[in-house]
């Protein structure tokens, strides 16, 4: 067996040429993939030389693997170029639509992403077109490579050498990953490792390095000093303190409204008319209403994470950055508001006017304790109203009213309904016969995504008002909870920042916190204690709901209640203490202030399965 070099160049120049192409073209693939989202050598957002080399090594190793796999250098370069062009383009769209880069656990979300893929604008800017053209040039230049791994005769030795080379080059990827994830590497090369800002991390460290680094967070880590026995003992102590249910239990209706937020928290602006007059009226010390702002752990996407935090009381602060707990961690019956209320005699229903398989909801909802589930097929049978391409909030609210009436006819049990809307889902471009934007912003000319977004919110506000007016007349005590799951992506709200002379890429820590605040409302058709201006996080909003409804807290939620008195806001983004001071999660964790919650959450989510098997 031998490695033969065939081509137009003589026997001296050909090896030099092939080595040159083997090094340079994979490096150019690396550069072009990065160029889809920014120039990796940019003075502000570029990658420093040491990390640039580390990223390039990944592409060289990959090319080596493909060389042994195909036996042809020109094909290993071409395959790598095509693959990286596709991944670069994917990264370009993901960052554009979601505001965050591709993360390792996004593989669990491919089905959900595909289900809404036709609702986005896939036009390319000059940078993306330039990157694609450069990839085409790389593919063409690969024709110059004439290195082949062949033998004097076709025998098993050639295949054995290629297989050994492929396995060896693949095996090298493991120490490469360990090197990228090493604390020594992080410190020595001053790697940006702030997981709560994955876009900045990807831009500063490089797409390949950041992705490999994040692989280690696919699984939740065991908290330092964790003891299952101690956690169980704490739960048992809270169980002793738990109070019994007293009085009539009200119906509880929860609406998590897709992408609903108030961009005024980012910067002030004036509109031709109020885009959410009813919500604003409820926030202004309305009777029998608790209102304020809920701090989320997500922005621009990953809707089920807010569901997870609200329903379980758990926080993403102690889980891998960017993870989807529904798809990664909810694999057996799990403690949640639905399971708890069902134990108190509630009938439980979840509704979402879209595909059942989105974020695995059809698998997860029964594990969380929902007796019934209704998805898009249920709504389509009722001839729903559409806004753009999505079933309207109005149609969902009408379904809630119908299910409430059916529950009253068929059962004496109270009604718990958890509902996720779809009307305001991005993308916000495009022309529609059933939607005409009517909100304008002073100082912003033309038809912008932000004005379309606000126009959709106005429609949501009107529909929510109609539902509240319906339940005002209901005989049974009913509490309605309303909140958004996250703010829209950066490219939607950028004009709001621009009006204030700011850019989304230059936010301070306090301004970044505002990026995760959405309005919440707890309204009742009977007397409850009012409050306004409440700052809370999604994981504690469930507790506030149960307390407003007069439902006693279970042991875990009793623990959360005590913790929230010290830290009323805890998201994956920040922590706010009882005095209103904001800190990063890393800073508070380093001081040991969050340790008890982290341990109890680990027990609740991963170890406490005695009653949930």
C-alpha positions in Angstrom: 0.0 0.0 0.0 1.2 3.5 -0.7 -0.1 7.0 -0.9 0.1 8.1 -4.5 0.1 11.6 -5.7 -1.3 12.1 -9.2 -1.9 15.3 -11.0 -0.4 17.8 -13.5 2.2 19.0 -11.1 5.6 17.2 -10.9 6.5 15.0 -8.0 8.1 17.8 -6.1 5.5 20.5 -6.4 2.4 18.3 -6.0 3.0 17.4 -2.3 3.6 21.0 -1.4 0.4 22.0 -3.3 -1.7 19.4 -1.6 -0.4 20.2 1.9 -1.1 23.9 1.2 -4.7 23.1 0.0 -5.2 20.8 2.9 -4.4 23.5 5.4 -5.7 26.6 3.7 -9.1 25.5 2.3 -10.5 24.1 5.6 -9.3 27.3 7.2 -11.2 29.3 4.6 -14.3 27.1 5.3 -14.0 28.1 9.0 -13.7 31.8 8.1 -16.6 31.7 5.7 -18.9 29.9 8.1 -18.2 32.6 10.7 -18.6 35.3 8.1 -22.3 34.5 7.8 -22.9 36.3 11.1 -19.9 38.6 11.5 -16.3 39.0 10.4 -14.2 36.8 12.7 -11.3 39.3 12.4 -13.4 42.3 13.2 -11.8 44.7 15.7 -14.8 44.6 18.1 -16.5 41.2 17.5 -13.6 39.2 16.1 -11.9 36.2 17.6 -8.4 36.6 19.1 -5.6 34.7 17.4 -5.3 31.9 20.0 -9.0 31.0 19.8 -8.9 31.5 16.0 -6.3 28.8 15.8 -8.2 26.5 18.2 -11.3 26.8 16.0 -9.3 26.2 12.9 -8.0 23.0 14.3 -11.5 21.6 14.5 -11.9 22.2 10.7 -8.5 20.6 10.0 -9.4 17.5 12.0 -12.7 17.2 10.3 -11.1 17.5 6.9 -8.6 14.8 7.9 -11.5 12.5 8.9 -13.2 13.1 5.6 -10.0 12.5 3.7 -9.6 9.0 5.2 -13.3 8.4 4.7 -13.4 9.3 1.0 -9.8 8.6 0.1 -9.7 11.9 -2.0 -8.5 15.3 -0.7 -10.7 17.2 -3.2 -13.8 15.4 -2.0 -13.0 15.9 1.7 -12.6 19.6 1.1 -15.8 19.8 -0.9 -17.9 17.8 1.6 -16.6 20.0 4.4 -17.3 23.1 2.5 -20.9 22.1 1.6 -21.5 21.0 5.2 -20.1 24.2 6.7 -22.0 26.4 4.2 -25.2 24.7 5.3 -24.4 25.1 9.0 -23.3 28.6 8.5 -26.5 29.5 6.7 -28.5 27.7 9.5 -26.6 29.7 12.1 -27.3 32.9 10.2 -31.1 32.2 10.2 -31.2 31.0 13.8 -29.4 34.0 15.1 -31.6 36.3 12.9 -34.9 34.7 13.9 -34.2 33.7 17.5 -31.5 36.1 18.6 -29.4 33.2 19.9 -26.9 30.8 18.2 -27.3 27.1 17.6 -26.9 25.2 20.9 -26.2 21.5 21.3 -29.6 20.7 22.7 -31.3 22.3 19.7 -31.2 18.9 18.1 -34.2 18.1 20.3 -36.1 21.0 18.8 -35.7 20.2 15.1 -39.2 19.0 14.7 -40.7 22.1 16.3 -38.5 24.4 14.3 -39.5 22.7 11.1 -43.2 23.0 11.9 -43.0 26.9 11.9 -40.3 27.2 9.3 -42.6 28.4 6.5 -43.6 31.5 8.5 -40.2 33.3 8.2 -38.6 35.5 5.7 -35.5 33.7 4.2 -34.1 36.6 2.2 -30.3 37.0 2.4 -28.3 40.1 3.1 -25.0 40.9 1.3 -22.9 39.3 3.9 -24.6 36.0 3.7 -24.5 36.1 -0.2 -20.8 36.8 0.0 -20.2 33.9 2.3 -22.1 31.5 -0.1 -20.1 32.8 -3.1 -16.8 32.2 -1.2 -17.9 28.6 -0.4 -18.5 28.0 -4.1 -15.0 29.3 -4.8 -13.6 26.9 -2.2 -15.4 24.0 -3.8 -14.0 25.0 -7.2 -10.4 25.3 -5.8 -10.7 21.8 -4.4 -10.3 20.6 -8.0 -6.6 21.5 -7.7 -6.1 18.9 -5.0 -4.9 15.5 -6.4 -4.0 13.6 -3.2 -5.5 10.1 -3.2 -5.1 7.3 -0.7 -4.8 4.3 -3.0 -2.8 1.1 -3.3 -0.7 -0.7 -5.9 -3.6 -3.2 -6.1 -7.1 -3.2 -4.6 -6.8 -5.2 -1.4 -7.9 -5.0 2.2 -4.8 -3.2 3.3 -6.0 0.0 1.7 -9.3 -0.1 3.4 -7.7 -1.0 6.7 -5.3 2.0 6.6 -8.2 4.3 5.7 -10.4 2.9 8.5 -7.5 3.2 11.0 -6.9 6.8 9.9 -10.6 7.7 10.1 -10.9 6.1 13.6 -7.7 7.8 14.8 -8.7 11.2 13.5 -12.2 10.8 15.0 -10.7 9.8 18.3 -8.6 12.9 18.4 -11.9 14.9 18.6 -12.4 13.6 22.2 -9.2 15.2 23.6 -9.9 18.3 21.5 -13.3 18.6 23.2 -11.7 18.0 26.6 -9.2 20.7 25.8 -12.0 23.2 24.9 -13.9 22.4 28.0 -10.9 22.5 30.4 -10.8 25.2 33.1 -7.1 25.6 32.3 -7.9 26.5 28.7 -10.6 28.9 29.8 -8.2 30.8 32.0 -5.1 30.5 29.9 -6.8 31.8 26.7 -9.2 34.1 28.5 -12.2 32.4 26.9 -15.5 34.2 27.2 -17.6 31.6 29.1 -20.7 33.5 30.2 -23.4 30.9 29.3 -26.2 33.3 29.9 -25.1 35.3 26.8 -24.6 32.6 24.3 -24.5 34.9 21.3 -21.7 37.0 22.7 -19.9 33.7 23.6 -20.2 32.4 20.1 -19.0 35.6 18.5 -16.0 36.0 20.8 -15.0 32.4 21.0 -16.0 31.1 17.6 -18.9 28.9 16.5 -17.0 25.6 16.7 -15.3 26.3 20.0 -18.5 27.6 21.7 -20.5 24.6 20.5 -17.9 22.1 21.7 -17.6 23.9 25.0 -21.4 23.8 25.6 -21.6 20.1 25.0 -20.6 19.5 28.6 -23.9 21.1 29.8 -26.2 18.7 28.0 -26.9 17.1 31.4 -27.8 18.9 34.7 -24.9 18.7 37.1 -25.2 17.4 40.6 -25.1 20.4 43.0 -22.0 20.6 45.2 -22.7 19.2 48.7 -26.0 17.6 47.5 -27.5 14.9 49.7 -30.7 13.1 48.7 -31.4 12.2 52.3 -31.1 15.8 53.4 -33.3 17.1 50.6 -36.0 14.5 51.5 -35.8 15.4 55.1 -36.4 19.1 54.2 -39.5 18.2 52.2 -40.8 16.1 55.0 -40.4 19.0 57.4 -42.4 21.3 55.1 -45.0 18.6 54.7 -45.6 18.7 58.5 -46.3 22.4 58.2 -48.6 22.2 55.3 -52.2 23.4 55.8 -55.4 21.7 54.8 -57.7 23.0 52.0 -60.3 25.3 53.4 -63.4 26.7 51.7 -64.4 26.6 48.0 -61.6 26.1 45.5 -61.9 28.5 42.5 -61.5 27.7 38.9 -58.0 28.6 37.7 -57.5 29.6 34.1 -53.9 30.3 32.9 -53.1 32.0 29.6 -49.5 32.1 28.4 -49.7 34.4 25.5 -47.1 33.8 22.7 -44.5 36.6 22.6 -46.6 39.0 24.5 -44.7 41.8 26.1 -44.6 45.6 26.5 -41.6 47.1 24.7 -42.0 50.2 26.8 -39.8 48.5 29.4 -36.9 48.8 26.9 -37.2 52.5 26.1 -40.1 55.1 26.0 -41.9 55.7 22.8 -45.2 57.2 21.6 -47.9 55.4 19.5 -50.9 56.7 17.7 -53.1 54.8 20.2 -52.6 52.4 23.2 -51.8 49.0 21.9 -52.9 47.2 25.1 -55.4 49.5 26.8 -57.1 46.7 28.8 -53.9 45.2 30.2 -52.7 48.7 31.1 -55.9 49.4 32.9 -55.5 46.2 34.9 -52.0 47.2 35.8 -53.3 50.5 37.2 -54.5 49.2 40.6 -57.6 47.5 39.2 -59.9 45.8 41.7 -59.4 42.1 42.5 -56.2 42.2 40.4 -52.5 41.5 41.1 -50.2 42.8 38.3 -46.6 43.6 37.6 -43.8 42.1 35.5 -42.7 38.6 35.3 -39.0 38.0 34.6 -38.4 35.2 32.1 -35.3 33.0 31.4 -35.7 33.3 27.6 -36.1 35.8 24.9 -37.2 35.4 21.2 -38.0 31.7 21.5 -38.0 28.4 23.4 -41.5 29.0 24.7 -41.9 25.7 26.7 -39.2 26.9 29.1 -41.5 29.5 30.6 -44.3 26.9 30.7 -41.9 24.6 32.6 -40.9 27.2 35.1 -44.5 28.4 35.8 -45.9 24.9 36.1 -43.2 23.2 38.2 -41.7 26.1 40.2 -38.2 25.1 39.0 -35.8 27.6 37.4 -33.6 27.4 34.4 -30.9 29.1 36.4 -29.8 25.6 37.7 -30.1 23.8 34.3 -27.8 23.9 31.3 -27.9 27.2 29.3 -30.3 26.9 26.4 -31.7 23.5 27.4 -35.3 22.5 26.8 -36.5 20.7 30.0 -39.6 19.3 28.3 -37.5 17.4 25.9 -34.5 16.6 28.1 -35.6 16.2 31.7 -39.4 15.5 31.8 -39.3 11.8 31.0 -41.6 10.4 33.8 -44.4 11.7 35.9 -43.2 15.1 37.3 -44.5 17.3 40.1 -46.3 20.3 38.7 -49.2 22.6 39.4 -51.4 20.3 37.3 -50.5 17.2 39.2 -50.9 19.0 42.5 -54.3 20.5 41.7 -55.5 17.2 40.4 -54.7 15.7 43.8 -57.0 18.4 45.3 -59.9 17.4 43.0 -59.4 19.6 40.0 -60.2 18.6 36.5 -57.1 19.5 34.5 -57.0 20.6 30.8 -54.2 21.9 28.6 -54.9 23.6 25.2 -52.7 24.9 22.5 -54.0 25.8 19.0 -51.0 24.3 17.2 -49.4 21.0 16.5 -49.5 18.4 19.4 -45.9 17.4 18.8 -44.5 20.9 19.2 -41.9 20.8 22.0 -43.2 17.2 22.8 -46.3 18.7 24.5 -48.4 15.7 23.7 -45.9 13.5 25.6 -45.1 15.9 28.4 -48.6 17.2 29.4 -49.8 13.9 30.7 -46.6 13.5 32.8 -47.3 17.0 34.3 -50.8 15.9 35.3 -53.2 17.1 32.6 -56.3 14.8 32.2 -57.1 16.3 28.8 -55.2 18.0 25.9 -56.5 19.8 22.9 -54.3 20.8 20.0 -54.8 22.2 16.5 -57.2 19.4 15.2 -59.6 20.2 18.0 -59.7 23.9 17.1 -59.9 23.3 13.4 -63.1 21.3 14.0 -64.6 24.5 15.4 -64.0 26.7 12.3 -61.7 29.0 14.2 -60.7 32.6 13.3 -57.2 33.1 11.9 -54.9 36.1 12.3 -52.2 35.8 9.6 -51.5 32.0 9.5 -52.3 31.2 13.1 -55.5 30.5 15.1 -56.5 33.7 16.9 -56.5 34.3 20.7 -60.2 35.0 20.4 -60.8 31.4 19.1 -58.7 30.0 22.0 -60.6 32.0 24.6 -64.0 30.9 23.1 -62.8 27.3 23.5 -61.8 28.0 27.1 -65.4 29.3 27.8 -66.9 26.2 26.1 -64.7 23.8 28.1 -65.5 25.7 31.3 -69.3 25.3 30.6 -68.8 21.6 29.8 -66.9 21.1 33.0 -69.8 22.7 35.0 -72.4 20.5 33.2 -70.5 17.2 33.7 -68.7 17.6 37.0 -68.8 19.3 40.4 -65.0 19.5 40.4 -63.2 22.8 40.0 -61.6 23.6 36.6 -57.9 24.1 35.9 -57.0 25.1 32.4 -53.5 25.9 31.1 -53.5 27.5 27.7 -50.7 28.6 25.3 -51.7 30.9 22.5 -50.2 31.0 18.9 -51.6 34.2 17.3 -48.5 36.4 18.0 -45.8 33.9 16.9 -43.1 35.4 14.8 -42.3 36.0 11.9 -44.0 39.4 11.6 -43.3 40.2 7.9 -45.6 39.4 5.0 -48.9 40.7 3.8 -52.2 39.1 4.9 -55.9 39.6 4.0 -56.9 38.9 7.6 -54.5 41.3 9.3 -53.9 45.0 8.8 -51.4 46.7 11.1 -52.9 49.8 12.6 -50.4 50.9 15.3 -47.7 53.4 14.4 -44.8 54.7 16.5 -43.7 58.4 16.4 -40.3 58.7 14.9 -40.4 55.3 13.1 -41.4 55.6 9.5 -43.0 53.0 7.3 -44.3 49.5 7.9 -41.9 48.0 10.5 -41.9 44.6 12.3 -42.3 46.4 15.6 -45.5 48.2 14.5 -46.9 44.9 13.2 -46.0 43.2 16.5 -47.8 45.9 18.5 -50.8 45.7 16.2 -51.1 42.0 17.0 -50.9 42.7 20.7 -53.8 45.2 20.3 -55.9 42.3 18.9 -54.7 40.1 21.8 -55.7 42.7 24.3 -59.2 43.1 22.9 -59.7 39.3 23.0 -58.5 39.0 26.6 -60.9 41.8 27.6 -63.8 39.9 26.1 -62.9 36.7 28.0 -62.6 38.6 31.3 -66.0 40.2 30.7 -67.4 36.7 30.1 -66.1 35.4 33.4 -67.2 38.6 35.3 -70.7 37.2 34.8 -69.8 33.6 35.8 -71.4 32.3 39.0 -68.4 30.2 40.1 -65.3 31.8 41.6 -62.7 32.0 38.9 -59.1 33.3 38.7 -57.5 34.1 35.4 -53.7 34.4 35.0 -52.2 36.1 32.0 -48.6 36.5 31.0 -46.3 36.5 28.0 -43.7 33.7 27.5 -41.0 36.0 26.3 -40.2 39.2 24.4 -39.7 39.0 20.6 -36.3 38.8 19.0 -33.8 41.6 18.9 -34.4 42.5 15.2 -38.1 43.2 16.1 -37.4 45.6 19.0 -34.2 47.2 17.6 -36.1 50.3 16.4 -37.2 51.0 20.0 -33.6 51.0 21.2 -32.6 53.2 18.2 -35.2 55.8 19.1 -33.4 56.1 22.5 -30.0 56.3 20.8 -29.0 52.7 21.8 -28.3 49.4 20.1 -29.2 45.9 21.2 -25.5 44.9 21.1 -24.5 47.6 23.6 -26.9 47.0 26.5 -25.8 47.4 30.1 -26.6 44.7 32.6 -29.7 46.5 33.9 -30.8 47.1 30.3 -30.3 43.5 29.5 -32.5 42.5 32.5 -35.3 44.6 31.0 -35.1 42.5 27.9 -36.6 39.6 29.9 -39.6 41.4 31.6 -43.1 40.7 30.4 -46.4 41.9 31.9 -48.5 39.5 34.1 -52.0 39.7 35.4 -53.9 37.7 38.1 -57.5 38.7 37.9 -60.5 37.3 39.9 -64.2 37.6 39.6 -64.5 37.8 43.4 -62.6 39.7 46.2 -58.9 39.1 46.4 -56.2 41.2 47.8 -54.9 43.6 45.1 -51.3 44.5 44.3 -49.6 46.3 41.5 -46.0 46.8 40.3 -45.0 43.3 41.5 -41.7 42.0 40.2 -41.5 38.2 40.1 -40.0 35.4 38.0 -41.9 32.7 36.2 -40.9 30.0 38.7 -42.5 31.9 41.5 -45.6 33.1 39.6 -47.3 29.7 40.1 -47.0 30.1 43.9 -48.5 33.6 43.7 -51.4 32.2 41.6 -52.1 29.4 44.2 -52.0 31.9 47.1 -54.3 34.3 45.3 -56.7 31.4 44.8 -56.5 30.4 48.4 -55.0 27.0 47.6 -52.5 25.8 50.2 -49.0 25.1 49.0 -47.5 21.7 48.8 -44.2 21.0 50.6 -41.9 22.0 47.7 -43.8 25.1 46.9 -43.8 26.0 50.6 -40.0 25.8 50.4 -40.1 28.0 47.3 -42.3 30.5 49.1 -39.8 30.9 51.9 -37.0 31.3 49.4 -38.8 33.9 47.3 -39.2 36.1 50.3 -35.4 36.6 50.2 -35.1 36.5 46.4 -38.4 37.4 44.6 -36.8 37.1 41.2 -34.6 34.2 40.1 -34.2 33.5 36.4 -31.4 32.2 34.3 -30.5 35.8 33.6 -30.4 37.5 37.1 -31.4 37.5 40.7 -33.2 40.3 42.6 -33.1 40.3 46.4 -35.8 41.6 48.7 -34.2 45.0 48.7 -34.4 45.3 44.9 -30.7 44.7 44.2 -29.9 42.9 40.9 -27.1 40.4 40.6 -26.0 37.8 38.1 -26.8 34.2 38.8 -23.1 33.4 38.7 -22.3 36.0 41.3 -25.0 34.9 43.7 -24.2 31.2 43.2 -20.5 31.9 44.0 -21.6 33.3 47.3 -23.6 30.2 48.1 -26.9 32.1 48.4 -28.7 29.9 45.9 -27.4 26.6 47.1 -30.4 25.4 49.1 -32.8 26.1 46.1 -30.4 24.4 43.7 -30.3 21.2 45.9 -34.0 21.1 46.4 -34.7 21.5 42.7 -32.3 18.7 41.8 -34.1 16.5 44.3 -37.5 17.5 43.0 -36.7 17.1 39.4 -34.4 14.1 39.4 -34.5 12.2 42.7 -38.0 12.5 44.2 -39.7 9.9 42.1 -41.3 7.9 45.0 -44.8 9.4 44.3 -44.3 9.9 40.6 -43.7 6.5 39.0 
